[in-house]
């Protein structure tokens, strides 16, 4: 998608830079939260799988099994997102955000009574729904729950600009992916700080961010929904 497409308003409402940045902040935040509180990753299932097999190969099955619930919960979240896309069509993104908000509020309420169940399972499902629902920024594939692919896009596009002959908008695209990495890191920093200082209220921040995303999605024109 070119910058002309962006200027003409051809970007889907759930692919705008503003919304994707807010989601990246949320992604980094909840990963830091679950790591500090539960010792697992909400988003990065690669890390969970690695830890699972490292501990399993060492014969430490208690620690290995600690990483199974978030992997299973993430799988269930992907299924929920796929069902929402089939059932709700163009409304799936907004409904996905609403589900995330409701899950986080529920987790915050239940956390003192059922910390492992509410936190590990619930937040991994939230992360999965976000990962499956929001996969592009201005028409280009991205991630709001991890930075590996975003970092590759940043470096490749920057290299194309420096090398010369890059298409129009390549520098903008590189800047967007750099910003996604930076905002994800800021979200992780904010999540770590809030979790350690206000653990019982820490999940309020991503809820607010997701509410802004939901309101922005609903406030934007719906003309692009037929695209």
C-alpha positions in Angstrom: 0.0 0.0 0.0 1.4 3.4 -1.0 1.4 6.6 0.9 -1.2 7.8 -1.6 -3.5 5.1 -0.5 -3.0 6.1 3.1 -3.7 9.8 2.3 -6.8 8.8 0.4 -8.2 7.0 3.5 -7.9 3.5 2.0 -6.4 2.1 5.2 -8.7 -0.2 7.2 -9.7 1.3 10.5 -8.0 -1.5 12.4 -4.7 -1.0 10.5 -4.1 2.6 11.3 -0.8 3.6 12.9 -2.5 5.1 15.9 -4.4 1.9 16.7 -1.5 -0.5 16.0 0.8 1.5 18.3 -1.7 1.4 21.2 -2.0 -2.4 20.7 1.8 -2.8 20.6 2.0 -0.9 23.9 -0.6 -3.2 25.4 1.3 -6.3 24.0 4.5 -5.3 25.7 2.7 -4.3 28.9 0.9 -7.6 29.4 4.0 -9.7 28.6 5.9 -7.9 31.3 3.0 -8.3 33.7 2.7 -12.1 33.2 6.4 -12.6 33.4 6.8 -10.8 36.7 3.6 -12.2 38.2 3.5 -15.7 36.8 7.0 -16.4 35.3 5.6 -17.1 31.8 5.1 -15.1 28.6 1.6 -14.1 27.6 2.6 -13.4 23.9 5.9 -15.1 23.2 4.9 -18.7 23.0 8.3 -19.4 21.5 9.9 -18.6 24.8 7.3 -20.8 26.7 8.0 -23.7 24.4 11.8 -23.3 24.8 11.4 -23.2 28.6 9.1 -26.1 28.6 11.6 -28.4 26.8 14.6 -27.1 28.6 13.1 -28.0 31.9 11.6 -31.3 30.5 15.0 -32.4 29.2 16.5 -31.6 32.7 13.8 -33.9 34.2 12.2 -30.9 36.1 8.7 -31.8 35.1 7.0 -29.5 37.7 8.7 -26.4 36.1 8.2 -27.8 32.6 4.4 -28.2 33.1 4.2 -24.6 34.4 4.6 -23.5 30.7 1.8 -25.7 29.3 -1.3 -23.7 30.4 -0.3 -20.4 28.6 0.4 -22.4 25.4 -3.0 -24.1 25.6 -4.7 -20.8 26.5 -3.1 -19.1 23.5 -4.3 -21.9 21.3 -7.9 -21.4 22.6 -7.6 -17.6 22.0 -6.7 -18.2 18.4 -9.8 -20.4 18.0 -11.9 -17.7 19.6 -10.5 -15.1 17.2 -11.1 -17.4 14.2 -14.7 -17.9 15.3 -15.3 -14.2 15.8 -14.0 -13.5 12.2 -16.5 -16.0 10.8 -19.4 -14.9 13.0 -19.0 -11.2 13.1 -17.3 -10.3 9.8 -16.3 -6.6 9.7 -17.2 -6.3 13.4 -14.8 -8.9 14.5 -11.9 -6.5 15.3 -14.1 -4.3 17.6 -15.6 -7.4 19.2 -12.2 -8.9 19.7 -11.1 -5.7 21.6 -14.2 -5.8 23.7 -13.5 -9.5 24.6 -9.9 -8.5 25.6 -11.2 -5.7 27.8 -13.7 -7.9 29.5 -11.1 -10.6 30.1 -8.7 -8.2 31.6 -11.3 -6.7 33.9 -12.3 -10.2 35.0 -8.7 -11.2 35.5 -8.1 -8.1 37.7 -11.1 -9.0 39.8 -10.2 -12.7 40.2 -6.5 -12.3 40.5 -6.4 -12.3 44.3 -8.5 -15.5 44.5 -7.4 -17.5 41.5 -4.0 -15.9 40.5 -2.7 -18.7 38.3 -5.9 -19.5 36.5 -7.0 -15.9 36.0 -3.6 -14.6 35.1 -1.8 -17.2 33.1 -4.8 -18.6 31.2 -6.8 -15.4 30.8 -4.0 -13.1 29.7 -2.6 -15.7 27.2 -6.1 -15.8 25.6 -6.2 -12.0 25.4 -2.8 -12.0 23.8 -3.9 -14.6 21.3 -7.0 -12.8 20.3 -5.0 -9.6 19.7 -2.3 -11.5 17.8 -4.9 -13.1 15.5 -7.1 -10.0 14.9 -4.6 -7.3 14.3 -2.0 -8.4 11.8 -1.4 -5.4 9.6 -0.4 -1.8 9.7 -1.4 0.3 6.7 -1.7 -2.9 4.6 1.6 -4.4 5.7 1.9 -7.5 7.9 3.1 -6.7 11.4 2.7 -7.9 15.0 1.4 -6.1 18.0 2.5 -8.8 20.5 6.2 -9.3 19.6 8.9 -7.4 17.8 11.0 -10.0 15.8 9.1 -9.6 12.5 8.8 -5.8 13.1 12.5 -5.5 13.6 13.2 -7.4 10.4 10.8 -5.1 8.5 12.5 -2.0 10.0 16.0 -3.1 9.0 15.0 -4.4 5.5 13.1 -1.2 4.6 15.9 1.0 5.9 18.4 -1.0 4.0 16.3 -0.5 0.8 16.2 3.2 1.3 20.0 3.5 1.9 20.8 1.2 -1.0 18.7 3.3 -3.3 15.7 2.8 -5.7 13.2 2.0 -2.9 9.5 2.5 -3.7 7.7 5.6 -2.5 6.8 5.2 1.2 9.6 2.8 2.1 11.2 5.2 4.6 7.8 5.8 6.2 7.3 2.1 6.5 10.7 1.6 8.1 9.9 4.4 10.6 6.5 2.8 11.5 8.2 -0.6 12.2 10.9 1.1 14.3 8.2 2.9 16.3 6.3 -0.4 16.8 9.5 -2.0 18.4 10.1 1.1 20.5 6.4 1.4 21.7 6.4 -2.4 22.5 9.5 -1.8 24.7 7.9 1.2 26.4 4.8 -0.9 27.1 7.0 -3.6 28.7 8.8 -0.9 30.8 5.5 0.5 31.9 4.1 -2.9 32.7 7.1 -3.8 34.8 7.0 -0.6 36.7 3.2 -0.7 37.3 3.2 -4.4 38.2 5.9 -3.9 40.9 4.5 -0.7 42.3 0.7 -1.3 42.0 0.2 -5.0 41.3 -3.5 -5.0 42.1 -4.3 -2.1 39.8 -1.7 -2.8 37.0 -4.2 -4.2 34.5 -6.1 -1.0 34.5 -3.6 0.6 32.1 -4.0 -1.9 29.2 -7.7 -1.8 29.8 -7.7 2.0 29.2 -5.5 1.6 26.1 -7.8 -1.0 24.7 -10.8 1.2 25.4 -9.2 4.0 23.4 -8.6 1.5 20.6 -12.3 0.4 20.7 -13.6 4.0 20.7 -11.2 5.0 17.8 -12.3 2.0 15.8 -16.0 2.8 16.3 -15.4 6.5 15.6 -13.7 6.0 12.3 -15.7 6.0 9.0 -17.0 2.6 8.0 -16.5 3.2 4.2 -13.5 0.9 4.1 -15.4 -2.1 5.6 -16.4 -3.2 2.1 -12.9 -3.4 1.0 
